[in-house]
Amino acid sequence: MQKPSLVRLTSIALVLLLGVWWALASAGTRGKAYPNSRYLVSATELMQRQQQKPLVIVDVRTDKDFDGKLIPGAIRMPWSQFRRDDPAGNMGGLFVGPAQAQRILGEHGLFRNDMIVLYDSVASDGGATASYLFWVLDLLGHKNMAILERGIDGWLAAGGKVVNQPEQREPLLYQAASKEIDLRRWADEAFIYPRLGDPYYQLLDVRSEAEYLGQNLNTGLDGSPLKAGHIPGAFNINYKANWVDTESKALKSYAELADMYRGLNPTAGVIVYCHSARRGSFGYFVLRLLGFDDVMLYDSSWFGWGRQDRYYPVENAANVLNGQTPPQVEQTATAVGSNSGGQATSGQKSEAQKSPSSSQKKGYISCGG
């Protein structure tokens, strides 16, 4: 029998090596892919998309975080324009509301059907400011938006060019149909309080563990201390835990995030909060990326709940998430009815949809929902 030729053996070896490489590459892709992966783009993907179809790229950094470098074609629209302080209520960073938000979007030349890519920087908390505008757009029912992973830093690391002048777009009328605005995503105390203990509603506190346990106190707008602890029944996952590390602030893979959020029921509602809703918006974004549908951001967060002059209950004991199947399929956002006052209202859920979460703390009696 003739021995296999050297060329044949080499070819076989190359095929095997290619197969191993492809398997490893595919595994990496599967690990990084998310159920709602359209909400996150890498710098390389953005470069490719720019060649394929029109995009509106938005630099959301405030003046203090802006270094003069912009992605070519980007407009500047600081995320802080969508927030206001309430000195009388001793609260900061409140949402300006859907009407004002639409005016701001229109003034910057954004249109209802635009594909909008939001970015900030590693220095300005790696996505945790772009996420606030993501929430605003999601609340307004905007269909096409994404966050650039690692922002301008990811762009530069991928070899992207920069400019020092923002794009100027002609003002437009940005108008969302009232039926498409999902006010349910904008939660407040009146919505949350009567639903404490309702197994359909899960509370996620994304502050640090010390804040969550009441060891570090948040303060009001005037610097006075707020109550110590968290909303009864709330779970705690620090928003920083979503990153691979605090230096690169790259988002963890789907497998890692799914394991971290294991225990939250993806078919039930999740209300996310922090101190002023900025960090909470990042938790909101990650849950939407993971395929959670009924996600709400508590706008005034601990500014509102932790006020000393309010009767809202708090607790200091930690609530632990128990294992449960993480989301596997892409979810589709559904608009839910709202009241005339402009705040969130409870959607009409069937009893089958209101399946209790095994991770919900025992001993609370449902008094709403």
C-alpha positions as CSV (number, residue, x, y, z in Angstrom):
1,M,0.0,0.0,0.0
2,Q,1.4,3.4,-0.9
3,K,2.0,5.9,1.8
4,P,-0.1,9.0,1.7
5,S,1.8,11.9,0.0
6,L,3.1,14.8,2.0
7,V,0.8,17.1,0.1
8,R,-2.2,15.0,1.1
9,L,-1.2,14.9,4.8
10,T,-0.6,18.6,4.8
11,S,-4.0,19.2,3.2
12,I,-5.7,17.0,5.8
13,A,-3.9,18.8,8.6
14,L,-5.0,22.2,7.2
15,V,-8.6,21.1,7.0
16,L,-8.5,19.9,10.5
17,L,-6.9,23.1,11.8
18,L,-9.5,25.1,9.8
19,G,-12.3,23.1,11.4
20,V,-10.9,23.7,14.9
21,W,-10.6,27.4,14.2
22,W,-14.1,27.6,12.8
23,A,-15.5,25.8,15.8
24,L,-13.7,28.1,18.2
25,A,-14.7,31.2,16.3
26,S,-18.4,30.0,16.1
27,A,-18.4,29.3,19.8
28,G,-17.1,32.8,20.5
29,T,-19.8,34.3,18.3
30,R,-22.5,32.3,20.0
31,G,-21.2,33.3,23.4
32,K,-21.3,36.9,22.5
33,A,-24.6,36.9,20.6
34,Y,-27.6,38.2,22.5
35,P,-31.4,37.5,22.0
36,N,-31.8,41.2,21.0
37,S,-28.4,41.6,19.5
38,R,-29.7,44.4,17.2
39,Y,-29.4,46.7,20.1
40,L,-25.6,46.5,20.4
41,V,-23.1,47.2,17.6
42,S,-19.3,46.9,17.6
43,A,-17.1,49.5,16.0
44,T,-16.3,47.1,13.1
45,E,-20.0,46.5,12.5
46,L,-20.7,50.2,12.5
47,M,-18.0,50.8,9.9
48,Q,-19.7,48.2,7.7
49,R,-23.2,49.5,8.3
50,Q,-22.1,53.0,7.4
51,Q,-21.3,51.7,3.9
52,Q,-24.6,49.9,3.5
53,K,-27.4,52.3,4.7
54,P,-27.9,55.7,6.2
55,L,-27.4,56.0,9.9
56,V,-27.7,58.8,12.5
57,I,-24.8,58.5,14.9
58,V,-25.3,60.4,18.1
59,D,-22.5,61.4,20.6
60,V,-24.4,61.7,23.9
61,R,-21.4,62.9,26.0
62,T,-21.9,66.1,28.1
63,D,-19.4,68.9,27.7
64,K,-17.4,67.8,30.7
65,D,-16.8,64.4,29.2
66,F,-16.4,65.5,25.6
67,D,-12.7,65.4,24.4
68,G,-13.3,67.0,21.0
69,K,-13.1,63.7,19.0
70,L,-16.2,62.5,17.1
71,I,-17.0,59.7,14.9
72,P,-17.3,61.1,11.3
73,G,-20.9,62.1,10.7
74,A,-21.9,62.1,14.3
75,I,-24.1,64.8,15.8
76,R,-23.8,65.9,19.4
77,M,-26.9,65.5,21.7
78,P,-25.9,65.3,25.3
79,W,-27.9,62.8,27.3
80,S,-28.3,65.3,30.1
81,Q,-30.7,67.4,28.0
82,F,-33.4,64.8,28.7
83,R,-33.2,65.3,32.4
84,R,-34.2,68.0,34.9
85,D,-33.7,68.7,38.6
86,D,-36.6,69.2,41.0
87,P,-35.3,71.4,43.8
88,A,-38.7,71.6,45.5
89,G,-38.9,67.8,45.6
90,N,-35.2,67.5,46.5
91,M,-34.7,65.2,43.5
92,G,-32.3,65.3,40.6
93,G,-32.1,63.8,37.1
94,L,-35.8,63.4,36.4
95,F,-37.0,62.6,32.9
96,V,-38.3,65.7,31.0
97,G,-41.2,63.8,29.6
98,P,-42.2,62.4,26.2
99,A,-43.3,65.8,24.7
100,Q,-40.1,67.6,25.6
101,A,-38.0,64.5,24.6
102,Q,-39.6,64.6,21.1
103,R,-38.9,68.3,20.8
104,I,-35.2,67.7,21.6
105,L,-35.0,64.8,19.1
106,G,-36.6,67.0,16.4
107,E,-34.4,70.0,17.1
108,H,-31.3,67.7,16.5
109,G,-32.7,66.5,13.1
110,L,-33.8,63.1,14.2
111,F,-36.7,61.4,12.4
112,R,-39.1,58.7,13.5
113,N,-37.7,56.1,11.1
114,D,-34.0,56.8,11.5
115,M,-31.6,54.1,12.5
116,I,-29.9,55.7,15.5
117,V,-26.6,54.6,16.9
118,L,-25.8,56.1,20.4
119,Y,-22.3,56.3,21.9
120,D,-20.5,57.7,24.9
121,S,-17.0,56.7,26.1
122,V,-15.3,54.5,28.6
123,A,-14.5,57.6,30.7
124,S,-18.2,58.5,30.9
125,D,-19.2,55.1,32.3
126,G,-19.0,52.9,29.2
127,G,-22.6,52.9,27.9
128,A,-24.3,53.9,31.1
129,T,-25.2,57.3,29.7
130,A,-26.0,56.2,26.1
131,S,-28.4,53.7,27.8
132,Y,-30.5,56.6,29.1
133,L,-31.2,57.8,25.6
134,F,-31.9,54.1,24.6
135,W,-34.6,54.0,27.3
136,V,-36.0,57.3,26.1
137,L,-36.3,56.0,22.5
138,D,-37.7,52.7,23.7
139,L,-40.3,54.5,25.7
140,L,-41.2,56.6,22.6
141,G,-41.6,53.4,20.6
142,H,-38.7,54.1,18.3
143,K,-37.9,50.8,16.5
144,N,-34.4,51.2,15.2
145,M,-31.7,52.1,17.7
146,A,-28.5,50.6,19.1
147,I,-25.6,51.4,21.4
148,L,-22.0,51.3,20.2
149,E,-20.0,49.0,22.5
150,R,-17.3,50.9,24.3
151,G,-18.3,54.1,22.5
152,I,-15.6,56.3,21.0
153,D,-12.9,54.1,22.7
154,G,-14.1,51.1,20.8
155,W,-14.1,53.1,17.6
156,L,-10.5,54.2,18.1
157,A,-9.4,50.8,19.1
158,A,-10.8,49.4,15.8
159,G,-8.8,52.0,13.8
160,G,-11.7,54.3,13.2
161,K,-11.0,57.9,12.1
162,V,-12.3,60.9,14.1
163,V,-13.2,64.5,13.3
164,N,-13.5,67.5,15.6
165,Q,-16.7,69.0,14.3
166,P,-20.1,67.5,14.7
167,E,-22.6,67.0,11.9
168,Q,-25.3,69.6,11.7
169,R,-28.7,68.3,10.7
170,E,-31.7,70.4,9.8
171,P,-34.5,70.4,12.5
172,L,-37.3,68.1,11.8
173,L,-40.6,67.2,13.4
174,Y,-40.1,64.1,15.5
175,Q,-43.6,62.8,16.4
176,A,-44.5,59.5,17.9
177,A,-48.1,58.3,17.6
178,S,-49.7,58.3,21.0
179,K,-50.5,54.6,20.7
180,E,-46.8,53.8,20.1
181,I,-45.5,55.6,23.2
182,D,-45.1,52.9,25.9
183,L,-45.6,54.9,29.1
184,R,-45.5,51.6,31.0
185,R,-41.7,51.7,30.7
186,W,-41.7,54.9,32.9
187,A,-42.5,53.7,36.4
188,D,-43.1,55.8,39.5
189,E,-44.0,55.3,43.2
190,A,-47.7,55.2,42.6
191,F,-47.2,52.3,40.2
192,I,-44.7,50.3,42.3
193,Y,-46.0,50.7,45.9
194,P,-49.3,48.8,45.5
195,R,-47.5,46.0,43.6
196,L,-45.0,45.2,46.3
197,G,-45.1,41.4,46.8
198,D,-46.9,40.8,43.5
199,P,-45.0,37.9,42.0
200,Y,-45.4,39.2,38.4
201,Y,-43.3,42.4,39.3
202,Q,-39.6,41.9,40.0
203,L,-37.5,44.7,41.4
204,L,-33.9,45.1,40.4
205,D,-31.6,47.5,42.3
206,V,-28.4,48.2,40.3
207,R,-26.6,50.3,42.9
208,S,-23.6,49.1,44.7
209,E,-24.0,46.4,47.3
210,A,-23.2,48.9,50.1
211,E,-26.0,51.3,48.9
212,Y,-28.4,48.4,48.5
213,L,-27.7,47.1,52.1
214,G,-27.9,50.7,53.5
215,Q,-24.2,50.8,54.5
216,N,-23.6,53.8,52.1
217,L,-26.3,56.4,52.1
218,N,-27.6,58.2,49.0
219,T,-28.4,61.9,49.4
220,G,-31.1,64.2,48.2
221,L,-30.4,67.0,45.7
222,D,-29.5,69.3,48.7
223,G,-27.1,66.8,50.1
224,S,-29.3,65.6,52.9
225,P,-29.2,61.8,53.6
226,L,-31.9,59.6,52.2
227,K,-33.2,56.4,53.9
228,A,-30.8,53.4,54.2
229,G,-31.6,50.2,52.3
230,H,-33.7,49.2,49.3
231,I,-37.3,48.6,48.2
232,P,-38.7,45.5,49.9
233,G,-38.2,42.4,47.7
234,A,-35.6,44.0,45.4
235,F,-32.7,42.0,44.1
236,N,-29.2,43.6,43.7
237,I,-26.9,43.3,40.6
238,N,-24.4,46.2,40.5
239,Y,-24.6,47.8,37.0
240,K,-20.8,47.5,36.8
241,A,-21.1,43.7,36.9
242,N,-22.3,43.8,33.3
243,W,-18.8,44.7,32.1
244,V,-15.9,42.2,31.5
245,D,-13.8,44.7,33.5
246,T,-13.9,48.3,34.7
247,E,-10.9,49.3,32.4
248,S,-12.3,48.3,29.0
249,K,-16.0,48.3,30.0
250,A,-16.7,45.8,27.3
251,L,-20.0,44.0,27.8
252,K,-19.9,40.4,29.0
253,S,-21.0,37.6,26.7
254,Y,-24.6,36.4,26.6
255,A,-23.6,33.2,28.5
256,E,-22.0,35.2,31.3
257,L,-24.9,37.7,31.5
258,A,-27.6,35.0,31.3
259,D,-25.9,33.2,34.2
260,M,-25.6,36.5,36.2
261,Y,-29.3,37.3,35.7
262,R,-30.5,33.7,36.2
263,G,-33.4,33.8,38.6
264,L,-35.2,36.8,37.0
265,N,-38.3,35.6,35.2
266,P,-38.0,36.8,31.6
267,T,-41.7,36.4,31.0
268,A,-42.6,38.7,33.9
269,G,-42.1,42.4,34.6
270,V,-38.9,43.9,35.9
271,I,-38.7,47.3,37.4
272,V,-35.1,48.7,37.5
273,Y,-33.9,51.5,39.7
274,C,-30.7,53.1,41.2
275,H,-30.3,56.5,42.8
276,S,-31.3,58.7,39.8
277,A,-32.1,56.3,37.0
278,R,-28.8,56.7,35.1
279,R,-27.3,53.5,36.3
280,G,-30.7,52.0,36.2
281,S,-31.0,52.8,32.5
282,F,-27.9,50.6,31.9
283,G,-29.6,47.7,33.7
284,Y,-32.7,48.4,31.6
285,F,-30.6,48.2,28.4
286,V,-28.9,45.0,29.4
287,L,-32.2,43.3,30.2
288,R,-33.7,44.4,26.8
289,L,-30.5,43.1,25.1
290,L,-31.0,39.8,26.9
291,G,-34.6,39.5,25.5
292,F,-36.6,40.7,28.5
293,D,-39.7,42.5,27.2
294,D,-41.7,44.0,30.1
295,V,-38.9,46.1,31.5
296,M,-39.6,49.4,33.3
297,L,-37.3,52.1,34.6
298,Y,-38.2,53.8,37.9
299,D,-37.5,57.4,37.0
300,S,-37.0,59.1,40.4
301,S,-35.4,55.9,41.9
302,W,-34.0,56.3,45.4
303,F,-34.4,60.1,45.1
304,G,-38.1,59.4,45.3
305,W,-38.4,56.2,47.3
306,G,-35.8,57.1,50.0
307,R,-37.0,60.6,50.9
308,Q,-37.3,61.0,54.7
309,D,-40.7,62.6,54.4
310,R,-42.3,59.7,52.5
311,Y,-43.8,56.6,54.0
312,Y,-42.5,54.1,51.5
313,P,-41.1,51.0,53.3
314,V,-37.4,50.0,53.0
315,E,-35.4,46.9,54.0
316,N,-31.8,46.1,54.5
317,A,-31.7,42.3,54.2
318,A,-30.4,41.0,50.9
319,N,-32.7,39.1,48.6
320,V,-31.0,36.3,46.7
321,L,-31.8,35.2,43.1
322,N,-32.5,31.5,42.7
323,G,-31.6,29.7,39.5
324,Q,-34.1,29.8,36.6
325,T,-33.9,29.4,32.9
326,P,-32.6,32.6,31.3
327,P,-34.2,34.1,28.2
328,Q,-33.4,32.3,25.0
329,V,-35.5,33.9,22.3
330,E,-35.9,37.5,21.0
331,Q,-38.7,39.4,22.6
332,T,-40.9,42.0,20.9
333,A,-41.9,45.1,22.7
334,T,-45.6,45.7,23.1
335,A,-47.2,49.0,23.8
336,V,-49.5,49.0,26.9
337,G,-52.2,51.4,27.8
338,S,-51.5,54.4,30.0
339,N,-53.6,56.8,32.1
340,S,-54.3,60.4,31.1
341,G,-51.9,61.7,33.7
342,G,-48.9,60.5,31.7
343,Q,-47.6,58.0,34.1
344,A,-47.3,54.2,33.8
345,T,-50.4,52.0,34.3
346,S,-50.6,48.3,34.7
347,G,-51.1,46.3,31.5
348,Q,-53.9,43.8,31.3
349,K,-52.1,40.4,31.8
350,S,-53.8,37.1,31.7
351,E,-53.4,34.7,34.7
352,A,-51.3,32.5,32.5
353,Q,-48.9,35.4,31.8
354,K,-48.7,36.2,35.5
355,S,-46.7,33.0,36.4
356,P,-45.1,33.5,39.8
357,S,-41.3,33.9,39.9
358,S,-39.7,31.2,42.1
359,S,-37.2,33.9,43.1
360,Q,-39.7,36.3,44.6
361,K,-39.2,36.8,48.4
362,K,-41.8,35.0,50.4
363,G,-44.1,36.6,53.0
364,Y,-45.4,39.6,51.0
365,I,-49.0,39.8,50.1
366,S,-50.0,41.1,46.7
367,C,-52.0,44.3,46.9
368,G,-52.1,45.4,43.3
369,G,-51.2,44.6,39.8
